Amino acid sequence: MHVSLQQKGAKLLLFLGCFFVADALIAECVGVKIFSLEGTLGLIPTDVTLFGVPHLSFSLTAGVLTWPVVFIMRLISLTAAALIAYAFVVFYGVIHLSPAAWWVGVNADKGVPDMQAAFNAIFGQGMWIIAGSLTAFLVGQVVDVAVFHRIKRVTGEKHMWLRSTGSTLVSQLVDSFVVLFIAFYIGQGWPFAQVLAICLMNYTYKFLVAVASTPVIYFVHHRIDRYLGKQLSFEMRRDAMTQKRVDVAVEA
C-alpha cells in the first residue's frame, strides 16, 4: 500500500513537473508577440496615461497567458531555469547558422521576403525576453518563497489563499518589472517611463488573474488531496517547501 501511494505521488510530480517546464518554455517562445487584450475580447481599448505615456491599454506580451500558471505551480525552479537557459543557448546557435539560399525567399509570396531576417527578429528578441524572464524568475522565486513563509509563520496551515495569492502578487510585481526592464529597456532601448507604464498595465492583468485563480488553487488542492490522500499530500507539500528553501539558498 505504501509503495502504491509513493507511485501515485511520483506520477503526480512527473506530470506537474513536465507541465511546468513546458508551460515556462512556451511563455518564453510566444512572449515576443504583443497583443491587445481588449481587442481579443472585443472590447473598446482602455485609454489611460501613466508616467507621461499616453493612450495606454492592455497591450500585453503573449507570455502572460501562461506565466500565471508558472507562478501558481512554482515547482522544480532550478531545473526549469536550467532548461530555459538551455533554450537560450540553442536559439543563439540557430540564429547564427548559415541559411540555405533558397529558404531565405521561400515565403516571399506570403509577405515574408527574408525568412532569415524574420527568424532573427523573432528569436533574437526572444533571447532578450528569455534573459529577462530567467533573471526575473530567479529573483521572483526568492521573493515568492520569502513572502510565502512570512505569511505562513503568521497564519500556520490556515488561510492557504492568503499565503498563495499574497506571495504571488508580490513576486509577480518584481517579475513584471525585471523582465520588461531587461527585455525592452536594455534589449530594445524603450524609454524607462514607457517600460514602467507597461509594467503596471501588465501587473494589473496579473493581479486580476492571481485573485481570480484563488478558487482554482483550492479546487486543485482538493483534487490532489483526494488523489493522494491527505497524509501523503501533506508530506509532499512539506517536502516541497523544504526543497524550495534549499533552492532559494542555492540561488542566493
C-alpha positions in Angstrom: 0.0 0.0 0.0 2.8 2.4 0.9 4.6 1.6 -2.4 1.3 2.3 -4.3 0.9 5.7 -2.6 4.5 6.6 -3.4 4.0 5.7 -7.0 0.9 7.9 -7.2 3.0 10.7 -5.7 5.8 10.1 -8.3 3.3 10.1 -11.2 1.8 13.4 -10.0 5.2 15.0 -9.6 6.2 13.8 -13.1 3.1 15.2 -14.7 3.2 18.6 -12.8 7.0 18.9 -13.5 6.6 18.2 -17.2 3.7 20.6 -17.5 5.5 23.3 -15.5 8.6 23.2 -17.7 6.6 23.1 -21.0 4.5 26.0 -19.8 7.5 28.1 -18.9 9.2 27.4 -22.3 6.0 28.2 -24.2 5.8 31.5 -22.4 9.4 32.3 -23.5 8.7 31.4 -27.1 5.4 33.3 -27.5 6.5 36.3 -25.4 7.7 38.3 -28.4 4.1 38.9 -29.5 2.4 41.9 -28.1 -1.4 41.5 -28.2 -4.4 43.7 -27.3 -6.4 42.1 -24.5 -9.4 44.4 -25.2 -9.2 43.7 -29.0 -9.1 40.0 -28.3 -12.2 40.2 -26.1 -14.0 42.5 -28.5 -13.9 45.4 -26.0 -13.1 49.1 -26.5 -9.4 49.7 -25.7 -8.6 51.3 -22.4 -7.1 54.8 -22.8 -5.0 55.8 -19.7 -1.9 57.9 -19.2 0.9 56.8 -16.8 4.2 58.5 -16.2 3.6 60.8 -19.1 2.9 57.9 -21.5 -0.5 58.5 -23.2 -3.0 56.1 -24.7 -2.0 53.1 -22.7 -4.2 50.0 -23.0 -3.8 46.4 -22.0 -1.2 45.6 -24.7 0.4 42.5 -23.1 3.1 40.1 -24.1 1.6 36.7 -25.0 3.7 35.2 -22.3 1.4 36.5 -19.7 -1.2 33.9 -20.8 0.9 31.0 -19.3 3.1 32.7 -16.7 0.3 32.9 -14.1 0.2 29.1 -14.2 4.0 29.1 -13.6 3.7 31.3 -10.6 0.9 29.2 -9.1 2.8 25.9 -9.5 6.4 27.1 -8.7 7.9 23.6 -9.0 11.4 22.5 -9.7 12.6 26.0 -10.2 16.3 25.3 -10.7 15.5 22.6 -13.3 13.2 24.9 -15.2 15.7 27.7 -15.1 18.4 25.4 -16.4 16.2 24.3 -19.3 15.2 27.9 -20.1 18.9 28.8 -20.2 19.5 25.8 -22.5 16.8 27.1 -24.8 18.6 30.5 -24.8 21.8 28.8 -26.0 20.0 26.8 -28.7 18.3 29.9 -30.0 21.6 31.8 -30.1 23.3 29.0 -32.0 20.5 28.5 -34.5 20.3 32.3 -35.3 24.0 32.1 -36.3 23.6 29.1 -38.6 24.1 30.0 -42.3 20.7 29.9 -44.0 20.1 27.9 -47.2 19.9 30.4 -50.1 16.6 29.0 -51.4 15.0 29.1 -47.9 15.6 32.9 -47.4 12.9 33.8 -50.0 10.7 30.8 -49.8 7.8 32.8 -48.3 8.2 36.0 -50.3 4.8 35.5 -51.9 3.3 35.4 -48.4 4.7 38.7 -47.3 7.9 37.5 -45.8 10.7 38.5 -48.2 13.5 37.4 -45.9 13.0 34.4 -43.7 16.4 34.7 -42.1 15.7 38.3 -41.0 12.2 37.3 -39.8 13.7 34.4 -37.8 16.4 36.6 -36.3 13.8 39.3 -35.4 11.5 36.9 -33.6 14.1 34.6 -31.9 16.6 37.4 -31.4 14.1 39.5 -29.5 13.0 36.3 -27.8 16.5 35.9 -26.4 16.2 39.2 -24.6 12.9 38.0 -23.2 14.5 34.7 -22.1 17.3 36.6 -20.4 14.8 38.9 -18.7 12.5 36.1 -17.8 15.2 33.9 -16.4 16.6 36.7 -14.2 13.1 37.7 -13.1 12.1 34.1 -12.5 15.0 33.5 -10.1 14.6 36.9 -8.3 10.8 36.3 -8.2 11.3 32.8 -6.7 13.4 34.3 -3.8 10.7 36.9 -3.2 7.9 34.4 -3.5 9.3 32.0 -1.0 10.3 34.7 1.4 6.8 36.3 1.4 5.1 32.8 1.5 7.0 31.8 4.6 6.5 35.2 6.2 2.7 34.8 5.8 2.7 31.2 6.8 4.6 31.9 10.1 1.6 34.2 11.0 -1.3 32.0 9.7 0.1 28.5 10.1 -1.8 25.9 7.9 -4.9 28.2 7.8 -5.7 30.7 5.0 -3.9 29.0 2.2 -5.4 31.6 -0.2 -3.6 34.4 1.7 -0.1 33.0 1.5 -0.5 31.6 -2.0 -2.1 34.7 -3.5 -0.1 37.2 -1.4 3.2 35.7 -2.3 2.2 35.6 -6.0 1.1 39.2 -6.1 4.3 40.5 -4.6 6.6 38.2 -6.7 4.8 39.0 -9.9 5.2 42.7 -9.4 9.0 42.1 -9.2 8.9 39.7 -12.1 6.9 42.1 -14.3 9.4 44.9 -13.8 12.6 42.9 -14.1 11.6 41.1 -17.3 10.3 44.2 -19.1 13.4 46.2 -17.9 15.8 43.7 -19.4 13.9 42.7 -22.5 12.7 46.1 -23.6 14.7 48.8 -21.8 18.1 47.1 -22.2 17.3 44.9 -25.2 15.1 47.2 -27.3 16.0 50.7 -26.0 12.5 51.6 -24.9 12.2 54.8 -22.7 12.2 53.9 -19.0 8.8 55.7 -18.4 7.2 53.5 -21.2 8.6 50.3 -19.6 7.3 51.3 -16.2 3.9 52.2 -17.5 3.6 49.0 -19.4 4.8 47.1 -16.3 1.9 48.5 -14.3 -0.6 47.6 -17.1 0.8 44.1 -17.2 0.8 43.8 -13.4 -2.9 44.9 -13.3 -3.7 42.0 -15.5 -1.6 39.6 -13.5 -3.1 40.9 -10.3 -6.7 40.2 -11.5 -5.7 36.7 -12.8 -4.0 35.9 -9.4 -7.1 36.9 -7.5 -9.4 35.1 -9.9 -7.3 31.9 -9.7 -7.8 31.5 -5.9 -10.8 29.2 -6.3 -8.8 27.2 -8.9 -6.0 26.8 -6.3 -8.4 25.4 -3.7 -10.0 23.1 -6.3 -6.7 21.7 -7.4 -5.6 21.4 -3.8 -8.8 19.4 -3.0 -8.3 17.1 -6.0 -4.7 16.4 -5.1 -5.8 15.5 -1.6 -8.4 13.1 -2.9 -5.9 11.5 -5.3 -3.0 11.1 -2.9 -4.8 11.0 0.4 -4.4 13.8 3.0 -1.4 12.3 4.7 0.7 11.8 1.6 -0.4 15.1 0.2 0.7 16.9 3.4 4.1 15.1 3.4 4.7 16.1 -0.3 3.8 19.7 0.4 6.1 19.7 3.4 9.0 18.2 1.4 8.3 20.6 -1.4 8.6 23.6 0.9 11.8 22.2 2.3 13.2 21.9 -1.2 12.1 25.5 -2.0 14.1 26.7 0.9 17.1 24.8 -0.4 16.6 26.2 -3.9 16.4 29.7 -2.6 19.6 29.2 -0.6 21.4 27.9 -3.7 20.1 30.8 -5.9 21.1 33.4 -3.3 
